[in-house]
Amino acid sequence: MQFAKYNASGNDFIIFHTFIKADRSLLAQRICDRQKGIGADGLIVLLPHDTYDFEWQFYNNDGSIASMCGNGTRACAHYAYNNGLASQTMAFLTGAGVMTSSVENNVVETELTWPLSLAEPFEENGFLWHFYDTGVPHLVTFVEDVSAFDKTIARQMRYKHNANVNFVSVENKTLHVRTYERGVEDETLACGTGMAASYYCAWLQKLVDRSAYVYPTSQEELTLRIDNQKLFFKGNVQHVFNVSWEYVNA
């Protein structure tokens, strides 16, 4: 089978398209394994759809299904356009609803789902937490410097609240974000929905403007903006390589 390896701001994905809808949890575990497979944070499978340009199946690298992945939407949009599956502006179905993306060379912008508050702010483990759903649930805490990121606390919060965990600092209305992602069960170089939750939370507190730069652990520059009560996420996408990989039940 032919697969494409993509990188979106430090999040890496394996992507392919097929006409066959199936459970690919085991494939995701094997192909995303960084020692025995190709290696990635997630697997994205694109399938035909009667109404939209396509629909996706998204798997974390542990084989679990995720409703949404911000960087994944940008990577799969680039793949779809460059493989003739969609035009430069497209709409596709995810577990969190319909996403729209636009592709211009290697820059992709996606309109994300509008954030939903899951709880009032609360204190735990010495931090004040905000809880939002941006397609998947995210805990957000603001710190003076993201070097305060604590993986042990992040892991505890992840399992207790079944959410991704973000440590965020704000400097000159620019965000720096470090994210512990469920399904990967570690800090990742970037998380689109985590940056979106962090930006939205900061915007509500007037810490950033309607358009702001965001830097994840990878230090790549991304832009999040609000326009007419819509949330947009923009950044570069890299097609790393194509590869043939033999797997019988894909």
Long-range contacts (C-beta under 8 A, 24 or more apart in sequence): 1-244, 1-245, 1-246, 1-247, 1-250, 2-242, 2-243, 2-244, 3-31, 3-38, 3-242, 3-243, 3-244, 3-245, 4-79, 4-239, 4-241, 4-242, 4-243, 5-38, 5-40, 5-239, 5-240, 5-241, 5-242, 5-243, 6-75, 6-76, 6-78, 6-79, 6-237, 6-238, 6-239, 6-240, 7-75, 7-237, 7-238, 7-240, 8-71, 8-72, 8-74, 8-75, 8-108, 8-190, 8-192, 8-235, 8-236, 8-237, 8-238, 9-71, 9-189, 9-190, 9-192, 9-216, 9-218, 9-220, 9-222, 9-235, 9-236, 10-71, 10-188, 10-189, 10-190, 10-216, 10-217, 10-218, 10-220, 11-41, 11-42, 11-69, 11-71, 11-72, 11-75, 11-188, 11-189, 11-190, 11-191, 11-192, 12-39, 12-40, 12-41, 12-240, 13-40, 13-41, 13-42, 13-43, 13-44, 13-71, 13-72, 13-75, 13-76, 14-38, 14-40, 14-42, 14-43, 14-44, 15-43, 15-44, 15-45, 15-46, 15-75, 15-76, 15-79, 16-45, 16-46, 17-45, 17-46, 17-47, 17-54, 17-79, 17-80, 17-83, 17-85, 18-45, 18-46, 18-47, 18-250, 19-47, 19-48, 21-47, 21-57, 22-249, 24-57, 24-59, 24-250, 25-59, 25-63, 25-64, 25-65, 26-63, 26-249, 27-59, 27-247, 27-249, 27-250, 28-59, 28-60, 28-61, 28-62, 28-63, 29-61, 29-62, 29-63, 30-247, 31-245, 31-247, 32-59, 32-60, 32-61, 33-61, 37-245, 38-243, 38-245, 41-181, 41-184, 41-188, 42-66, 42-69, 42-72, 42-183, 42-184, 44-69, 44-72, 44-75, 44-76, 44-79, 46-76, 46-79, 46-80, 46-85, 46-92, 49-92, 49-93, 51-93, 52-90, 52-91, 52-92, 52-93, 52-98, 53-80, 53-85, 53-86, 53-87, 53-90, 53-91, 53-92, 54-80, 54-85, 54-86, 54-90, 54-92, 54-93, 55-92, 55-93, 55-94, 56-92, 56-93, 56-94, 58-94, 58-95, 60-181, 60-182, 60-183, 60-184, 61-183, 61-184, 62-183, 62-184, 62-185, 64-182, 64-183, 65-95, 66-95, 66-136, 66-183, 67-94, 67-95, 67-96, 67-135, 67-136, 68-94, 68-95, 68-96, 68-113, 68-134, 68-135, 68-136, 68-193, 69-135, 69-136, 69-192, 69-193, 70-110, 70-112, 70-134, 70-135, 70-191, 70-192, 70-193, 70-194, 70-195, 70-196, 70-233, 71-190, 71-191, 71-192, 71-235, 72-192, 73-99, 73-101, 73-110, 73-112, 73-192, 73-233, 74-101, 74-108, 74-109, 74-110, 74-192, 74-233, 74-235, 74-237, 75-108, 75-237, 77-101, 77-102, 77-103, 77-108, 77-110, 77-237, 78-103, 78-106, 78-108, 78-237, 78-239, 79-239, 82-239, 94-135, 96-135, 96-136, 97-135, 106-236, 106-237, 106-238, 107-234, 107-235, 107-236, 107-237, 108-234, 108-235, 108-236, 108-237, 109-232, 109-233, 109-234, 110-192, 110-232, 110-233, 110-234, 111-230, 111-231, 111-232, 111-233, 112-192, 112-193, 112-196, 112-231, 112-232, 112-233, 113-231, 114-229, 114-230, 114-231, 115-196, 115-197, 115-200, 115-231, 124-157, 125-153, 125-156, 125-157, 127-153, 129-157, 130-197, 130-201, 131-161, 131-163, 132-197, 132-200, 132-201, 134-193, 134-194, 134-196, 134-197, 134-200, 134-231, 135-193, 136-163, 136-164, 136-193, 137-161, 137-162, 137-163, 137-164, 138-163, 138-164, 138-165, 138-166, 138-193, 138-194, 138-197, 138-198, 139-163, 139-164, 139-165, 139-166, 140-166, 140-168, 140-194, 140-197, 140-198, 140-201, 141-166, 141-167, 141-168, 142-168, 142-169, 142-170, 142-201, 142-202, 142-207, 143-167, 143-168, 143-169, 144-169, 145-169, 146-176, 146-177, 146-178, 149-178, 149-187, 151-180, 151-186, 151-187, 154-180, 154-187, 155-180, 155-185, 158-182, 158-185, 164-191, 164-193, 164-194, 166-191, 166-194, 166-195, 166-197, 166-198, 168-198, 168-201, 168-202, 170-202, 170-207, 170-208, 173-207, 173-208, 173-209, 173-212, 174-208, 174-212, 174-213, 174-214, 174-215, 175-199, 175-202, 175-208, 175-212, 175-213, 175-214, 175-215, 176-214, 176-215, 176-216, 177-214, 177-215, 177-216, 177-217, 178-216, 178-217, 179-216, 179-217, 187-217, 188-217, 189-216, 189-217, 189-218, 190-216, 190-217, 190-218, 190-220, 190-222, 191-216, 192-222, 192-233, 195-222, 195-224, 195-233, 196-224, 196-231, 196-233, 199-224, 200-226, 200-231
